[in-house]
Amino acid sequence: DTGVSQDPRHKITKRGQNVTFRCDPISEHNRLYWYRQTLGQGPEFLTYFQNEAQLEKSRLLSDRFSAERPKGSFSTLEIQRTEQGDSAMYLCAIPKSHGYTFGSGTRLTVV
Amino acid sequence: DQQVKQNSPSLSVQEGRISILNCDYTNSMFDYFLWYKKYPAEGPTFLISISSIKDKNEDGRFTVFLNKSAKHLSLHIVPSQPGDSAVYFCAASGDYGGSQGNLIFGKGTKLSVKP
């Protein structure tokens, strides 16, 4: 149990379809982060929330990506019109006292 | 340009010996550094961290050393165990360019500990 639940664990979708991922921190946290990890790379920052407010978005987050955190608890990340280049592991993280706790991630494969 | 670099994609070590994983960074505004361990199909797991005001932090078999003048840090694992076999990521954080708290990761080093 990492303290951050992500759903689904795996998603296979056809190019052009929309997908949505969910992140549920087990306990309340003001901040919530989304990262993406592609093969051979470290995790890359996508966006973060302070409560409900989305305070920063990486240039990696194209217009096809949208993230929400409606009640300041769980968060969703939607990708519209998926492309093969979107295939990656999408990770959610919350800050802890000495580091960040990551969820197990959602592995997206676009075929 | 990569602000956090792990120049060794892989490292193989014999069980019981020391594993040394290296990391270099370019941004002098980074003030907090972390090491994560990652198994396939799982998210990164926090291992150990160090603030820029320190030069060493130790936690059991894991020790992180920070050389600010060289912009270099290293993770030492002693003794290495087969269960340590994983990909290790170095990450940095700091109040740089207005971003607060998000991490910049290196590309990782795959550690293999052989029995």
HADDOCK unambig.tbl for C-alpha pairs under 7 A between the chains (distance, minus, plus):
assign (segid A and resid 40 and name CA) (segid B and resid 107 and name CA) 6.51 0.50 0.50
assign (segid A and resid 41 and name CA) (segid B and resid 107 and name CA) 4.57 0.50 0.50
assign (segid A and resid 42 and name CA) (segid B and resid 89 and name CA) 6.89 0.50 0.50
assign (segid A and resid 42 and name CA) (segid B and resid 105 and name CA) 5.37 0.50 0.50
assign (segid A and resid 42 and name CA) (segid B and resid 106 and name CA) 5.50 0.50 0.50
assign (segid A and resid 42 and name CA) (segid B and resid 107 and name CA) 4.39 0.50 0.50
assign (segid A and resid 42 and name CA) (segid B and resid 108 and name CA) 6.14 0.50 0.50
assign (segid A and resid 43 and name CA) (segid B and resid 105 and name CA) 6.11 0.50 0.50
assign (segid A and resid 44 and name CA) (segid B and resid 104 and name CA) 6.94 0.50 0.50
assign (segid A and resid 44 and name CA) (segid B and resid 105 and name CA) 6.92 0.50 0.50
assign (segid A and resid 45 and name CA) (segid B and resid 102 and name CA) 6.76 0.50 0.50
assign (segid A and resid 45 and name CA) (segid B and resid 103 and name CA) 6.93 0.50 0.50
assign (segid A and resid 91 and name CA) (segid B and resid 43 and name CA) 6.84 0.50 0.50
assign (segid A and resid 98 and name CA) (segid B and resid 49 and name CA) 6.69 0.50 0.50
assign (segid A and resid 99 and name CA) (segid B and resid 46 and name CA) 6.52 0.50 0.50
assign (segid A and resid 100 and name CA) (segid B and resid 46 and name CA) 6.87 0.50 0.50
assign (segid A and resid 101 and name CA) (segid B and resid 45 and name CA) 6.99 0.50 0.50
assign (segid A and resid 101 and name CA) (segid B and resid 46 and name CA) 6.77 0.50 0.50
assign (segid A and resid 102 and name CA) (segid B and resid 43 and name CA) 5.73 0.50 0.50
assign (segid A and resid 102 and name CA) (segid B and resid 44 and name CA) 6.11 0.50 0.50
assign (segid A and resid 102 and name CA) (segid B and resid 45 and name CA) 6.87 0.50 0.50
assign (segid A and resid 103 and name CA) (segid B and resid 43 and name CA) 5.58 0.50 0.50
assign (segid A and resid 104 and name CA) (segid B and resid 42 and name CA) 4.68 0.50 0.50
assign (segid A and resid 104 and name CA) (segid B and resid 43 and name CA) 4.18 0.50 0.50
assign (segid A and resid 105 and name CA) (segid B and resid 42 and name CA) 6.55 0.50 0.50
assign (segid A and resid 105 and name CA) (segid B and resid 43 and name CA) 5.64 0.50 0.50
